[in-house]
Amino acid sequence: MRTEQEMFPLIEQWQESGLTKKQFAKEHNIHEKTFYYWQYKYARKTTSSISKEQKASFIEIQNNQSTERNLHMEIALEKGVTIRIYK
């Protein structure tokens, strides 16, 4: 039986390979369903460890008191996303 220590590095190699799961499994002599199983386990483990590390954070929101079109508040987020709240 394959182990996490053996399979997780292979899952990471597959992610960077550009191959389908089926192609990668075949090239590495892994039964396709076995590969899908370990990919699922890898995804669950890495997702849950990311969730545990994330913490809520808050930022101060300033009210600009703009009168332009009754704009009450504007919130600038990352990547150019802006939220505007009108009266």
N, C-alpha and C positions, 0 to 999 in steps of 0.2 A: 504494500500500500504506500502511496506517495504521501509526503509530509508537507506541512506548511513551509518549512525551510527550503524545500526543494521546489515547490510550485510557485510561491509568491515571486521569486526572482524571474521565473519563466513568464508569469503574467505581466510583469513589468517589461520584459523583453518584447512580448507580443504587442503591448500598447504602443511601443515605439517602432514596431516592424512595418506597419502599414498593411499587414496581411489580415485576412479574415481569421476568425477563431478556428474555423475548420481547416484552413490552409496551414496555420501555425501548428495546430495539434498534429496534423499529418506529418509535417516536416520534423517534428520532435518525437514521433512515435508515441503519442498520447492519444488514448481513446477520446473521441470528440466529446462524449458526455462527461467524461472525467474532467476534461479541460473546462467545460461549461460550469461544472460544479465548483472547481477551484477558483474560477473567475468570479463567481457569485460570492464565495466566501471572502475573497480578497476585497471585493467591492464593499461588502458589509463591514469588514474590519476597518478598512481605511476610512469609510464614511463615518462610522461610529467614533473613531479616534479623533477625527476632525471636529465632530460635534462637541465632544467633551472638552476640547481645547478652546472653543469659541466662547467668548464671554460677551455679555451685553455691554454696550458702551453708549454714552450719550454725548451729544454736542450741544453747545449753546445756540439757540435760535434768536436772532435779533429781529425785532420788528422795525422795518424801515419807515413806517407811517407814510407810505407813498400815496399820493392822491391820484396818480395815473390810473384811469379806468377803475377807480375804487379798489386798488390793490391794497390788501391788508397786510400780507406777509409773503415773503419770498424765501424759499429754502434752496440753497445750492448744494447739490450732492456731487459725488464723484462722477467722473466720466461725462461731465457736461449735463447731467440731469438736473433740472430745476423744477421745483414745486411752487406754484403760485396760488395763494389763497386770497380770494376777492371778497369784499363785503357784500 
